[in-house]
Amino acid sequence: MLIAVATLAAQSPTRTAQAPSDSAVLVELLRIEAEIARANRECDYNYFRQIEADEFNFTDANGGVTTKAEDLATEKDCRKTDYPSTVDEPRLLRYGDVAILNARNNVSVKNSAGQTVIRRNRFTDVFVKRQNRWVLVSGHSSRIPEPRAP
């Protein structure tokens, strides 16, 4: 993870210099992403009320945009799941109190034949530090197509 952060710093001369605390920010944001995954599995909308800024918006892979209010309105339709997920390939860009996290999400699900398959998405989440904590202001996710069998 630290290599990705250092590489990004070297490639982007217009952004602020990497501070030693950037690795700690990355660890904290990955912890938040793990909590977001847990909240999705457990339908924990109280967590979303806390982590999403009032102006939060999410753009899905089809171009649809959801606001915080619209996201929270789906609470009654949520179904708990037990699909484990992991986040890897993180890349962090940090501009003071703004942090942009790009990573890959891997979710283990059962397909229609009952086999476990991994569904992968690339996502970008934008966080702003307010009152000494990171809040999510914007997000985007795109599904990575599954490889076709030869």
Beta strands, then each sheet from edge to edge (+ up, - down):
strand 1: 52-59
strand 2: 65-67
strand 3: 85-95
strand 4: 98-110
strand 5: 116-130
strand 6: 133-144
sheet 1: 2+ 1- 6- 5+ 4- 3+
end
